[in-house]
């Protein structure tokens, strides 16, 4: 089997959407189109926010970008791979190796330790644990400031700590793209600022691309690019030189 993640072209955009449409059937005769021909390119190393009112199609778009759903029409390329050409098993493999996920709720396994939760993506991919896997998980927990808590059960950690574990877990497979869906939505202001700062640090240090879905405009304005979806269409996607991006360039 071809390893699509390792064979991707380094100069290809992390994400390219061409004329993406998504329709859902209601009954036998009625079909409603939620996404109306979306074109979008996100390059490697971008730190982006995806905003839009409720019902605008953000969740549908995120599911398609995350390869959790297929478009009704149009093309979706992840790190240069045309996902239309992939079967279900290949699609799952590409998703697990190229995309990390951070959700509003950390969705950790409560009875597992922080270390075990971070190991999960690699364990699912490989099928059994090994020393290298544990070492990688420990390193990532150190990266998010939680190495001393690696043996703590997930349900014994604060909300902010759980989100840090979730970010470490999202990075376990060294993905090209991290999709963060309202990652600070359940956190207090201090914890939310810490989580956003951590994602930015990972972005700058590793060149990991982030697409952060949020209703929080203060958070969105701290990214380099805001992509706005209204009524199933991208209506803006302005790149702006934030302080963090200027620091990256100097």
KACOR-V122151 format. One record per residue. N is the residue number from 0. RES is the residue in one letter. PSI is psi in whole degrees, 0 to 359 (none if undefined). D_FIRST is the distance of its C-alpha to the first C-alpha in Angstrom with 1 decimal. Layout:
BEGIN
<<N;RES;PSI;D_FIRST> <N;RES;PSI;D_FIRST>>
END
This chain:
BEGIN
<<0;X;139;0.0> <1;X;133;3.8> <2;X;95;6.4> <3;X;324;8.8> <4;X;317;11.7> <5;X;340;11.9> <6;X;6;11.6> <7;X;150;14.3> <8;X;128;17.6> <9;X;334;20.2> <10;X;0;22.9> <11;X;147;21.5> <12;X;150;23.3> <13;X;321;21.8> <14;X;134;22.7> <15;X;123;23.9> <16;X;133;25.3> <17;X;109;26.8> <18;X;39;29.3> <19;X;125;27.8> <20;X;149;29.8> <21;X;123;29.6> <22;X;152;32.0> <23;X;135;32.9> <24;X;142;34.8> <25;X;113;38.1> <26;X;212;39.4> <27;X;341;38.9> <28;X;342;40.4> <29;X;132;40.0> <30;X;131;37.1> <31;X;129;37.3> <32;X;124;35.3> <33;X;319;34.6> <34;X;134;32.9> <35;X;74;34.4> <36;X;58;32.3> <37;X;129;31.2> <38;X;131;30.3> <39;X;138;29.3> <40;X;130;27.8> <41;X;123;27.4> <42;X;165;26.9> <43;X;137;25.6> <44;X;359;28.3> <45;X;152;30.3> <46;X;97;32.1> <47;X;154;32.8> <48;X;142;34.6> <49;X;117;34.1> <50;X;168;37.4> <51;X;154;39.1> <52;X;162;41.5> <53;X;137;40.6> <54;X;6;39.3> <55;X;344;38.1> <56;X;7;34.5> <57;X;313;33.2> <58;X;319;31.4> <59;X;316;29.9> <60;X;318;28.7> <61;X;320;27.4> <62;X;323;25.3> <63;X;316;23.7> <64;X;321;23.1> <65;X;4;21.6> <66;X;28;19.3> <67;X;348;21.3> <68;X;157;22.6> <69;X;146;21.9> <70;X;149;24.6> <71;X;325;26.7> <72;X;161;26.7> <73;X;181;25.7> <74;X;141;22.7> <75;X;119;21.0> <76;X;128;19.1> <77;X;120;17.9> <78;X;41;17.7> <79;X;351;17.4> <80;X;128;14.6> <81;X;106;16.1> <82;X;343;15.4> <83;X;335;16.9> <84;X;358;13.8> <85;X;139;11.6> <86;X;177;11.8> <87;X;317;13.3> <88;X;319;10.4> <89;X;324;8.7> <90;X;317;12.3> <91;X;319;13.1> <92;X;316;10.5> <93;X;317;11.9> <94;X;313;15.3> <95;X;332;15.3> <96;X;343;14.3> <97;X;344;16.3> <98;X;129;19.3> <99;X;151;22.0> <100;X;136;24.7> <101;X;126;28.4> <102;X;171;30.6> <103;X;316;34.4> <104;X;134;34.5> <105;X;332;32.5> <106;X;41;31.0> <107;X;159;30.9> <108;X;113;31.0> <109;X;322;34.7> <110;X;358;34.8> <111;X;153;32.2> <112;X;169;33.3> <113;X;316;32.4> <114;X;314;30.1> <115;X;323;28.3> <116;X;318;27.8> <117;X;330;26.3> <118;X;341;23.9> <119;X;313;22.6> <120;X;318;19.6> <121;X;322;18.3> <122;X;318;19.2> <123;X;320;17.4> <124;X;318;14.2> <125;X;325;14.7> <126;X;345;16.8> <127;X;151;19.8> <128;X;155;22.2> <129;X;176;23.0> <130;X;322;25.6> <131;X;323;23.5> <132;X;316;22.6> <133;X;320;26.4> <134;X;319;27.4> <135;X;316;25.2> <136;X;319;26.7> <137;X;319;30.1> <138;X;317;29.8> <139;X;323;28.9> <140;X;325;31.8> <141;X;323;34.0> <142;X;326;32.9> <143;X;12;34.1> <144;X;24;37.3> <145;X;20;36.6> <146;X;326;35.8> <147;X;348;39.1> <148;X;17;38.2> <149;X;336;34.8> <150;X;4;36.2> <151;X;141;37.9> <152;X;146;36.9> <153;X;321;35.6> <154;X;2;38.5> <155;X;11;41.0> <156;X;155;40.0> <157;X;168;41.5> <158;X;318;39.8> <159;X;321;39.4> <160;X;320;37.9> <161;X;320;35.5> <162;X;327;34.3> <163;X;319;33.9> <164;X;319;31.7> <165;X;323;29.7> <166;X;317;29.2> <167;X;318;28.1> <168;X;320;25.6> <169;X;336;24.3> <170;X;359;23.8> <171;X;326;22.0> <172;X;13;18.5> <173;X;56;20.3> <174;X;155;19.5> <175;X;332;20.5> <176;X;132;22.5> <177;X;125;24.7> <178;X;119;26.3> <179;X;111;29.6> <180;X;103;31.4> <181;X;53;35.1> <182;X;342;34.4> <183;X;8;38.1> <184;X;331;39.5> <185;X;13;40.6> <186;X;154;41.9> <187;X;169;45.3> <188;X;315;46.0> <189;X;315;45.8> <190;X;322;42.5> <191;X;317;41.1> <192;X;321;42.1> <193;X;320;40.6> <194;X;317;37.2> <195;X;318;37.2> <196;X;319;38.3> <197;X;316;35.5> <198;X;320;32.9> <199;X;320;34.6> <200;X;318;34.6> <201;X;318;30.9> <202;X;314;30.6> <203;X;321;32.9> <204;X;320;31.7> <205;X;347;27.9> <206;X;18;27.7> <207;X;132;25.9> <208;X;135;26.4> <209;X;136;28.4> <210;X;111;29.2> <211;X;116;32.0> <212;X;126;33.4> <213;X;153;37.1> <214;X;355;40.5> <215;X;105;42.1> <216;X;330;43.3> <217;X;320;44.5> <218;X;313;40.9> <219;X;323;39.5> <220;X;351;42.1> <221;X;358;40.8> <222;X;173;37.5> <223;X;342;37.1> <224;X;129;36.3> <225;X;122;37.3> <226;X;119;35.5> <227;X;130;37.7> <228;X;128;36.8> <229;X;127;39.7> <230;X;42;39.7> <231;X;17;36.0> <232;X;145;36.2> <233;X;119;35.8> <234;X;346;39.3> <235;X;156;39.1> <236;X;52;36.7> <237;X;133;39.1> <238;X;130;38.1> <239;X;139;40.9> <240;X;92;41.6> <241;X;170;42.1> <242;X;319;43.6> <243;X;318;40.2> <244;X;328;38.6> <245;X;320;41.6> <246;X;325;41.3> <247;X;328;37.7> <248;X;347;39.0> <249;X;none;41.9>>
END
